Amino acid sequence: MQPRARTFRFGLLRPALLAGALLALAGSLIPASGQDGPARNAAVAIAADLASQGGTTRLVLTLSKPVEARAFVMERPDRAVIDLPEVNFQLGAEAGRRREGAVASFRYGLFAPGRSRIVVDLAGPAVVEAIETTRTREGATLVTIPFRRVERDAFRKASVAADPSPSAAKAPPPGEAADTRPLIVIDAGHGGIDPGAIAATGVYEKDIVFAFARALSERLEGSGRYRIAMTRDRDVFVPLADRVRIAREAKADLFVSIHADSISAAPQVKGATIYTGSEKATDGESARLAERENRADAAGGTDSGEGASDVADILQELTLRETRGFSAGFAGKLMGQLAPVMEMSAKPHREAGFKVLRSPDVPSVLVELGYLSSKSDLEKLQSEEWRMRVTGSMAKAIDLFFAGRATLSRPGPAAPRKAASIAPVSP
């Protein structure tokens, strides 16, 4: 006798109501022309079911229309990746958090413009069998993704070292007129399928840092002194190496990465910290934080090399030292401007091996605005008044950094009226 299957549903409505809800929801989510929002023709996902029977676990997605799904598996850690055209995920808050059979958890989101991705953390070696698509009587589409447990050797043979079709981030084409104002790249951490830290209230780091990065970008652009670019201009996943490449290919004069930490075991810890790059971390806490942040590519279903060997191939050690000197100098000015308007951590300037700080020729800092695990920090991070006060002080630090240093700026394309955005594009 086959063991009885167990099913867990992560959705908004019972099956009998899904078809009507899908039609209504799909219509309500179509944005007006020119507005930001989900793609006009994107399928809507309203439920996700997990069911186990024997050695197979099935993930069943309920969608508003058929989509083509492609899957592959990866080791270190064991993951299954399902690539889809852009999908508007409208699932319950608990979707993906429950362990069931071969599936430890899963996460989902926009991977690149026009592409969505589901990354499944596997409880053990498992392969993805043939994906099936069926239609219900009510008109909904069911996409069934089966995960079958296998031995390690079989899993290793089925796995790939990296995503066979990663997104490619590109800098904008050069314009006709040169603009010699300094170019600043603002990097909102995480995004898309990678939420970053999650507060007890359910707030995502990716959303908090994007709101802050956009406010900082608008303030700097409004001054008229700088050209501004963002590594992402929406809730989309950008690999770590692409963030660095965006700044280097655009010949940026400064790279500022925005993040927010979380330590659930120590809710009393709070305050902002500014990091600069180094092979040796200032302390164990900094090393652990850099290790967590450097796992962002794994969260998004991609792998990236360490990148440290690239430095020797690109620039001499002297150039790297000079760039790190500029980074440390900016960090000092940033601390001086931020300390009067926000609470700083016990060690406000630290060093660690963050991948996004490895550019050999672009001064770079990573700012941890605070802790999502701290109630007081979380309240401030969600305050528009606090955000405007802090971005104003950051803008002053940037003014001080570039004051009297015209030689640091590089000619570039004419700046558009609004802050430029450099986002990944699908291959």
C-alpha positions as a Python dict, from the first residue, in 0.01 Angstrom:
ca = {
    (1, 'M'): (0, 0, 0),
    (2, 'Q'): (133, 342, -98),
    (3, 'P'): (170, 589, 190),
    (4, 'R'): (-98, 854, 197),
    (5, 'A'): (5, 1182, 41),
    (6, 'R'): (21, 1491, 259),
    (7, 'T'): (-68, 1824, 104),
    (8, 'F'): (4, 2178, 218),
    (9, 'R'): (-157, 2474, 40),
    (10, 'F'): (-2, 2817, 36),
    (11, 'G'): (-257, 3045, -125),
    (12, 'L'): (-532, 3293, -71),
    (13, 'L'): (-853, 3107, -153),
    (14, 'R'): (-1011, 2761, -168),
    (15, 'P'): (-990, 2582, -508),
    (16, 'A'): (-1357, 2647, -592),
    (17, 'L'): (-1294, 3022, -580),
    (18, 'L'): (-957, 3025, -757),
    (19, 'A'): (-1073, 3067, -1116),
    (20, 'G'): (-1287, 3374, -1053),
    (21, 'A'): (-1028, 3524, -824),
    (22, 'L'): (-755, 3477, -1083),
    (23, 'L'): (-952, 3661, -1347),
    (24, 'A'): (-1038, 3948, -1113),
    (25, 'L'): (-686, 3972, -973),
    (26, 'A'): (-520, 3961, -1313),
    (27, 'G'): (-739, 4246, -1431),
    (28, 'S'): (-681, 4460, -1125),
    (29, 'L'): (-302, 4425, -1144),
    (30, 'I'): (-263, 4555, -1500),
    (31, 'P'): (-90, 4893, -1464),
    (32, 'A'): (-183, 5202, -1656),
    (33, 'S'): (41, 5286, -1947),
    (34, 'G'): (377, 5419, -1832),
    (35, 'Q'): (335, 5311, -1470),
    (36, 'D'): (555, 5068, -1280),
    (37, 'G'): (406, 4731, -1197),
    (38, 'P'): (387, 4370, -1313),
    (39, 'A'): (411, 4305, -1686),
    (40, 'R'): (82, 4355, -1862),
    (41, 'N'): (64, 3998, -1988),
    (42, 'A'): (227, 3827, -1689),
    (43, 'A'): (62, 3516, -1551),
    (44, 'V'): (-73, 3547, -1195),
    (45, 'A'): (15, 3278, -940),
    (46, 'I'): (-244, 3255, -664),
    (47, 'A'): (-164, 2926, -490),
    (48, 'A'): (122, 2681, -433),
    (49, 'D'): (64, 2328, -303),
    (50, 'L'): (321, 2081, -171),
    (51, 'A'): (234, 1710, -160),
    (52, 'S'): (453, 1407, -78),
    (53, 'Q'): (403, 1045, -169),
    (54, 'G'): (674, 783, -152),
    (55, 'G'): (1004, 934, -260),
    (56, 'T'): (847, 1212, -465),
    (57, 'T'): (737, 1559, -357),
    (58, 'R'): (524, 1769, -593),
    (59, 'L'): (502, 2147, -602),
    (60, 'V'): (183, 2251, -780),
    (61, 'L'): (139, 2614, -887),
    (62, 'T'): (-205, 2752, -974),
    (63, 'L'): (-171, 3016, -1246),
    (64, 'S'): (-401, 3234, -1452),
    (65, 'K'): (-259, 3101, -1780),
    (66, 'P'): (-4, 2849, -1912),
    (67, 'V'): (368, 2924, -1887),
    (68, 'E'): (682, 2743, -1999),
    (69, 'A'): (896, 2621, -1709),
    (70, 'R'): (1258, 2507, -1719),
    (71, 'A'): (1435, 2340, -1428),
    (72, 'F'): (1788, 2246, -1324),
    (73, 'V'): (1959, 2145, -999),
    (74, 'M'): (2270, 2277, -825),
    (75, 'E'): (2503, 2159, -549),
    (76, 'R'): (2663, 2344, -257),
    (77, 'P'): (2396, 2396, -135),
    (78, 'D'): (2151, 2149, -287),
    (79, 'R'): (1894, 2348, -482),
    (80, 'A'): (1648, 2315, -765),
    (81, 'V'): (1588, 2618, -984),
    (82, 'I'): (1271, 2667, -1189),
    (83, 'D'): (1286, 2944, -1447),
    (84, 'L'): (961, 3095, -1574),
    (85, 'P'): (852, 3390, -1782),
    (86, 'E'): (755, 3684, -1563),
    (87, 'V'): (495, 3575, -1306),
    (88, 'N'): (303, 3797, -1066),
    (89, 'F'): (320, 3594, -743),
    (90, 'Q'): (19, 3658, -518),
    (91, 'L'): (74, 3388, -255),
    (92, 'G'): (10, 3376, 117),
    (93, 'A'): (265, 3502, 369),
    (94, 'E'): (366, 3147, 464),
    (95, 'A'): (435, 3034, 108),
    (96, 'G'): (760, 2848, 86),
    (97, 'R'): (842, 2835, 457),
    (98, 'R'): (714, 2487, 540),
    (99, 'R'): (930, 2177, 495),
    (100, 'E'): (769, 1887, 310),
    (101, 'G'): (938, 1571, 181),
    (102, 'A'): (1227, 1652, -52),
    (103, 'V'): (1156, 2026, -22),
    (104, 'A'): (1305, 2214, 273),
    (105, 'S'): (1170, 2553, 161),
    (106, 'F'): (1131, 2764, -150),
    (107, 'R'): (1137, 3129, -248),
    (108, 'Y'): (1024, 3311, -559),
    (109, 'G'): (1038, 3646, -733),
    (110, 'L'): (1151, 3847, -1032),
    (111, 'F'): (1493, 3732, -1151),
    (112, 'A'): (1538, 3971, -1443),
    (113, 'P'): (1305, 4183, -1656),
    (114, 'G'): (1061, 3941, -1816),
    (115, 'R'): (1186, 3643, -1612),
    (116, 'S'): (1079, 3498, -1277),
    (117, 'R'): (1244, 3224, -1077),
    (118, 'I'): (1161, 2977, -802),
    (119, 'V'): (1455, 2848, -599),
    (120, 'V'): (1382, 2533, -400),
    (121, 'D'): (1611, 2443, -110),
    (122, 'L'): (1627, 2064, -114),
    (123, 'A'): (1618, 1854, 203),
    (124, 'G'): (1853, 1611, 30),
    (125, 'P'): (1965, 1505, -318),
    (126, 'A'): (1667, 1513, -556),
    (127, 'V'): (1612, 1566, -926),
    (128, 'V'): (1331, 1742, -1107),
    (129, 'E'): (1129, 1505, -1323),
    (130, 'A'): (911, 1608, -1617),
    (131, 'I'): (713, 1924, -1545),
    (132, 'E'): (343, 1885, -1629),
    (133, 'T'): (93, 2156, -1723),
    (134, 'T'): (-283, 2094, -1705),
    (135, 'R'): (-599, 2305, -1721),
    (136, 'T'): (-879, 2287, -1466),
    (137, 'R'): (-1248, 2300, -1550),
    (138, 'E'): (-1258, 2652, -1410),
    (139, 'G'): (-991, 2768, -1658),
    (140, 'A'): (-691, 2789, -1424),
    (141, 'T'): (-354, 2636, -1514),
    (142, 'L'): (-178, 2387, -1285),
    (143, 'V'): (198, 2354, -1321),
    (144, 'T'): (322, 2042, -1141),
    (145, 'I'): (694, 2019, -1057),
    (146, 'P'): (795, 1676, -915),
    (147, 'F'): (1109, 1630, -704),
    (148, 'R'): (1233, 1270, -675),
    (149, 'R'): (1490, 1172, -414),
    (150, 'V'): (1809, 1019, -557),
    (151, 'E'): (2153, 912, -440),
    (152, 'R'): (2429, 1172, -419),
    (153, 'D'): (2614, 1044, -727),
    (154, 'A'): (2302, 1066, -942),
    (155, 'F'): (2232, 1417, -813),
    (156, 'R'): (2587, 1529, -883),
    (157, 'K'): (2563, 1408, -1242),
    (158, 'A'): (2235, 1594, -1288),
    (159, 'S'): (2358, 1918, -1132),
    (160, 'V'): (2523, 2208, -1311),
    (161, 'A'): (2796, 2431, -1177),
    (162, 'A'): (2602, 2748, -1250),
    (163, 'D'): (2292, 2886, -1411),
    (164, 'P'): (2334, 2809, -1785),
    (165, 'S'): (2168, 3136, -1883),
    (166, 'P'): (2251, 3404, -1623),
    (167, 'S'): (2129, 3759, -1656),
    (168, 'A'): (2367, 4003, -1816),
    (169, 'A'): (2391, 4349, -1664),
    (170, 'K'): (2497, 4615, -1906),
    (171, 'A'): (2592, 4978, -1872),
    (172, 'P'): (2400, 5230, -2083),
    (173, 'P'): (2540, 5317, -2426),
    (174, 'P'): (2748, 5635, -2442),
    (175, 'G'): (2565, 5952, -2529),
    (176, 'E'): (2662, 6219, -2778),
    (177, 'A'): (2760, 6486, -2525),
    (178, 'A'): (3012, 6436, -2246),
    (179, 'D'): (2915, 6504, -1886),
    (180, 'T'): (3213, 6533, -1653),
    (181, 'R'): (3016, 6537, -1329),
    (182, 'P'): (3110, 6249, -1094),
    (183, 'L'): (2909, 5932, -1149),
    (184, 'I'): (2773, 5768, -833),
    (185, 'V'): (2629, 5417, -842),
    (186, 'I'): (2372, 5344, -569),
    (187, 'D'): (2330, 4974, -497),
    (188, 'A'): (2011, 4861, -321),
    (189, 'G'): (2102, 4524, -169),
    (190, 'H'): (1920, 4198, -250),
    (191, 'G'): (1601, 4213, -459),
    (192, 'G'): (1363, 3992, -652),
    (193, 'I'): (1395, 3632, -545),
    (194, 'D'): (1644, 3728, -271),
    (195, 'P'): (1459, 3910, 14),
    (196, 'G'): (1766, 3957, 234),
    (197, 'A'): (1697, 3980, 609),
    (198, 'I'): (1335, 3944, 723),
    (199, 'A'): (1199, 4129, 1025),
    (200, 'A'): (970, 3959, 1278),
    (201, 'T'): (690, 4171, 1132),
    (202, 'G'): (749, 4019, 788),
    (203, 'V'): (918, 4328, 640),
    (204, 'Y'): (1190, 4247, 385),
    (205, 'E'): (1533, 4406, 379),
    (206, 'K'): (1517, 4434, -1),
    (207, 'D'): (1215, 4667, 22),
    (208, 'I'): (1358, 4889, 297),
    (209, 'V'): (1695, 4938, 127),
    (210, 'F'): (1537, 5000, -215),
    (211, 'A'): (1319, 5279, -73),
    (212, 'F'): (1627, 5432, 90),
    (213, 'A'): (1845, 5394, -222),
    (214, 'R'): (1581, 5558, -438),
    (215, 'A'): (1547, 5850, -192),
    (216, 'L'): (1925, 5896, -187),
    (217, 'S'): (1941, 5880, -565),
    (218, 'E'): (1668, 6143, -604),
    (219, 'R'): (1834, 6376, -352),
    (220, 'L'): (2173, 6354, -524),
    (221, 'E'): (2025, 6392, -871),
    (222, 'G'): (1825, 6690, -753),
    (223, 'S'): (2142, 6873, -650),
    (224, 'G'): (2258, 6878, -1012),
    (225, 'R'): (2616, 6801, -906),
    (226, 'Y'): (2626, 6432, -997),
    (227, 'R'): (2528, 6170, -1247),
    (228, 'I'): (2342, 5890, -1069),
    (229, 'A'): (2285, 5525, -1157),
    (230, 'M'): (2118, 5243, -963),
    (231, 'T'): (2213, 4878, -991),
    (232, 'R'): (1842, 4793, -984),
    (233, 'D'): (1542, 5016, -1046),
    (234, 'R'): (1277, 4766, -936),
    (235, 'D'): (1231, 4451, -727),
    (236, 'V'): (1464, 4235, -936),
    (237, 'F'): (1756, 4003, -858),
    (238, 'V'): (2104, 4123, -959),
    (239, 'P'): (2406, 3890, -907),
    (240, 'L'): (2686, 4029, -692),
    (241, 'A'): (2944, 4025, -971),
    (242, 'D'): (2703, 4217, -1195),
    (243, 'R'): (2673, 4493, -935),
    (244, 'V'): (3049, 4541, -939),
    (245, 'R'): (3063, 4518, -1319),
    (246, 'I'): (2789, 4780, -1355),
    (247, 'A'): (2998, 5031, -1162),
    (248, 'R'): (3323, 4947, -1341),
    (249, 'E'): (3183, 4947, -1693),
    (250, 'A'): (3008, 5277, -1628),
    (251, 'K'): (3341, 5415, -1497),
    (252, 'A'): (3178, 5515, -1169),
    (253, 'D'): (3356, 5749, -929),
    (254, 'L'): (3183, 5612, -617),
    (255, 'F'): (2985, 5299, -532),
    (256, 'V'): (2750, 5300, -231),
    (257, 'S'): (2577, 4973, -136),
    (258, 'I'): (2279, 4997, 100),
    (259, 'H'): (2184, 4712, 336),
    (260, 'A'): (2017, 4642, 672),
    (261, 'D'): (2131, 4365, 906),
    (262, 'S'): (1939, 4136, 1143),
    (263, 'I'): (2043, 3937, 1450),
    (264, 'S'): (1733, 3767, 1589),
    (265, 'A'): (1929, 3627, 1883),
    (266, 'A'): (2034, 3976, 1992),
    (267, 'P'): (1745, 4222, 1946),
    (268, 'Q'): (1926, 4473, 2168),
    (269, 'V'): (2195, 4527, 1902),
    (270, 'K'): (2126, 4838, 1694),
    (271, 'G'): (2287, 5119, 1500),
    (272, 'A'): (2447, 5178, 1160),
    (273, 'T'): (2783, 5049, 1041),
    (274, 'I'): (2995, 5150, 740),
    (275, 'Y'): (3207, 4880, 576),
    (276, 'T'): (3498, 4902, 336),
    (277, 'G'): (3660, 4610, 154),
    (278, 'S'): (3947, 4404, 289),
    (279, 'E'): (4071, 4046, 263),
    (280, 'K'): (4089, 4037, 643),
    (281, 'A'): (3781, 4128, 843),
    (282, 'T'): (3801, 4370, 1135),
    (283, 'D'): (3636, 4116, 1364),
    (284, 'G'): (3440, 3791, 1367),
    (285, 'E'): (3104, 3964, 1346),
    (286, 'S'): (3209, 4148, 1030),
    (287, 'A'): (3341, 3828, 876),
    (288, 'R'): (3014, 3648, 945),
    (289, 'L'): (2810, 3933, 801),
    (290, 'A'): (3019, 3938, 482),
    (291, 'E'): (2976, 3561, 450),
    (292, 'R'): (2597, 3597, 478),
    (293, 'E'): (2582, 3879, 226),
    (294, 'N'): (2808, 3689, -13),
    (295, 'R'): (2556, 3405, -21),
    (296, 'A'): (2309, 3625, -212),
    (297, 'D'): (2393, 3455, -542),
    (298, 'A'): (2310, 3115, -396),
    (299, 'A'): (1975, 3253, -277),
    (300, 'G'): (1902, 3363, -632),
    (301, 'G'): (1997, 3030, -787),
    (302, 'T'): (2329, 3140, -935),
    (303, 'D'): (2692, 3076, -849),
    (304, 'S'): (2977, 3322, -873),
    (305, 'G'): (3350, 3293, -836),
    (306, 'E'): (3531, 3450, -546),
    (307, 'G'): (3671, 3718, -773),
    (308, 'A'): (3981, 3783, -559),
    (309, 'S'): (4218, 3665, -836),
    (310, 'D'): (4068, 3923, -1073),
    (311, 'V'): (4242, 4201, -884),
    (312, 'A'): (4593, 4092, -976),
    (313, 'D'): (4493, 4059, -1341),
    (314, 'I'): (4334, 4403, -1364),
    (315, 'L'): (4543, 4645, -1164),
    (316, 'Q'): (4867, 4656, -976),
    (317, 'E'): (4863, 4644, -598),
    (318, 'L'): (4943, 5014, -582),
    (319, 'T'): (4621, 5106, -764),
    (320, 'L'): (4418, 4882, -536),
    (321, 'R'): (4571, 5045, -230),
    (322, 'E'): (4490, 5391, -365),
    (323, 'T'): (4128, 5292, -430),
    (324, 'R'): (4092, 5148, -82),
    (325, 'G'): (4241, 5467, 57),
    (326, 'F'): (3969, 5666, -120),
    (327, 'S'): (3708, 5424, 18),
    (328, 'A'): (3835, 5466, 373),
    (329, 'G'): (3845, 5842, 331),
    (330, 'F'): (3483, 5850, 219),
    (331, 'A'): (3384, 5619, 507),
    (332, 'G'): (3538, 5870, 750),
    (333, 'K'): (3343, 6160, 600),
    (334, 'L'): (3027, 5951, 603),
    (335, 'M'): (3067, 5871, 973),
    (336, 'G'): (3120, 6238, 1052),
    (337, 'Q'): (2795, 6338, 880),
    (338, 'L'): (2579, 6044, 995),
    (339, 'A'): (2672, 6039, 1365),
    (340, 'P'): (2473, 6358, 1450),
    (341, 'V'): (2151, 6237, 1281),
    (342, 'M'): (2139, 5861, 1347),
    (343, 'E'): (2258, 5606, 1598),
    (344, 'M'): (2584, 5433, 1504),
    (345, 'S'): (2702, 5091, 1616),
    (346, 'A'): (2980, 5039, 1871),
    (347, 'K'): (3232, 5006, 1585),
    (348, 'P'): (3093, 5235, 1314),
    (349, 'H'): (3367, 5168, 1056),
    (350, 'R'): (3470, 4810, 987),
    (351, 'E'): (3634, 4608, 711),
    (352, 'A'): (3536, 4272, 560),
    (353, 'G'): (3550, 4074, 237),
    (354, 'F'): (3220, 4174, 78),
    (355, 'K'): (3204, 4073, -287),
    (356, 'V'): (3034, 4399, -387),
    (357, 'L'): (3332, 4594, -248),
    (358, 'R'): (3592, 4421, -465),
    (359, 'S'): (3617, 4673, -746),
    (360, 'P'): (3987, 4759, -784),
    (361, 'D'): (3926, 5102, -936),
    (362, 'V'): (3599, 5234, -788),
    (363, 'P'): (3594, 5364, -427),
    (364, 'S'): (3324, 5155, -258),
    (365, 'V'): (3144, 5138, 75),
    (366, 'L'): (2864, 4925, 212),
    (367, 'V'): (2630, 5091, 462),
    (368, 'E'): (2430, 4876, 703),
    (369, 'L'): (2157, 5123, 800),
    (370, 'G'): (2052, 4933, 1112),
    (371, 'Y'): (1905, 4607, 1234),
    (372, 'L'): (1565, 4470, 1136),
    (373, 'S'): (1581, 4267, 1457),
    (374, 'S'): (1583, 4589, 1663),
    (375, 'K'): (1238, 4736, 1721),
    (376, 'S'): (1371, 5093, 1743),
    (377, 'D'): (1588, 5055, 1431),
    (378, 'L'): (1302, 4900, 1234),
    (379, 'E'): (1072, 5190, 1319),
    (380, 'K'): (1332, 5439, 1197),
    (381, 'L'): (1409, 5243, 881),
    (382, 'Q'): (1041, 5264, 787),
    (383, 'S'): (1013, 5635, 867),
    (384, 'E'): (1013, 5872, 569),
    (385, 'E'): (1122, 6161, 795),
    (386, 'W'): (1423, 5961, 919),
    (387, 'R'): (1506, 5854, 565),
    (388, 'M'): (1510, 6213, 438),
    (389, 'R'): (1726, 6328, 729),
    (390, 'V'): (1982, 6050, 677),
    (391, 'T'): (1997, 6081, 297),
    (392, 'G'): (2057, 6454, 344),
    (393, 'S'): (2358, 6381, 564),
    (394, 'M'): (2489, 6121, 319),
    (395, 'A'): (2463, 6378, 41),
    (396, 'K'): (2674, 6619, 249),
    (397, 'A'): (2939, 6350, 297),
    (398, 'I'): (2946, 6292, -78),
    (399, 'D'): (2985, 6666, -137),
    (400, 'L'): (3284, 6670, 99),
    (401, 'F'): (3436, 6366, -70),
    (402, 'F'): (3431, 6526, -414),
    (403, 'A'): (3511, 6881, -302),
    (404, 'G'): (3829, 6999, -472),
    (405, 'R'): (3882, 6663, -644),
    (406, 'A'): (3779, 6730, -1001),
    (407, 'T'): (4045, 6490, -1127),
    (408, 'L'): (3854, 6201, -976),
    (409, 'S'): (3558, 6246, -1213),
    (410, 'R'): (3554, 6077, -1553),
    (411, 'P'): (3376, 6199, -1866),
    (412, 'G'): (3050, 6018, -1931),
    (413, 'P'): (2724, 6042, -2122),
    (414, 'A'): (2498, 6339, -2070),
    (415, 'A'): (2282, 6291, -1763),
    (416, 'P'): (1909, 6241, -1818),
    (417, 'R'): (1659, 6455, -1633),
    (418, 'K'): (1585, 6173, -1390),
    (419, 'A'): (1832, 5949, -1204),
    (420, 'A'): (1974, 5692, -1442),
    (421, 'S'): (1912, 5325, -1377),
    (422, 'I'): (2125, 5036, -1489),
    (423, 'A'): (1930, 4715, -1450),
    (424, 'P'): (2000, 4360, -1569),
    (425, 'V'): (1852, 4250, -1898),
    (426, 'S'): (1768, 3899, -2006),
    (427, 'P'): (2011, 3739, -2249),
}
